[in-house]
Amino acid sequence: MRRLMLIGLGLAVMSGVTLSLTGCIVVAPRPYGARVWVPAYYAPSGIYVSGHWRS
């Protein structure tokens, strides 16, 4: 039972981390423009927006 709870807790933590980092773009402040990768996502109207570079 303890092992099952530990596995469940591990899965919950891993899925929480995955969901919290999905679509997260982190760029350190720089004096010049930086190009970042924007992952693909579904827009609110259901339109699929493919991944692209944004400067």
C-alpha positions, 0 to 999 in steps of 0.5 A, spaced: 500 500 500 505 504 501 509 503 495 502 504 491 501 511 494 509 513 493 508 511 486 501 515 485 505 521 489 510 521 484 506 521 478 502 527 481 508 531 482 511 529 475 504 531 471 504 537 475 511 539 473 509 537 466 503 541 466 506 547 469 512 548 464 507 547 458 508 553 454 512 556 459 517 561 455 523 564 459 528 568 457 533 572 461 533 580 460 538 582 455 540 589 452 538 586 445 532 582 442 532 574 443 529 569 439 525 564 443 521 558 441 513 558 442 511 551 442 504 549 438 498 550 442 490 550 440 487 557 440 481 558 444 477 558 438 479 551 436 484 553 431 491 549 431 497 554 432 504 551 430 510 552 433 514 558 431 520 562 433 518 569 436 523 575 436 
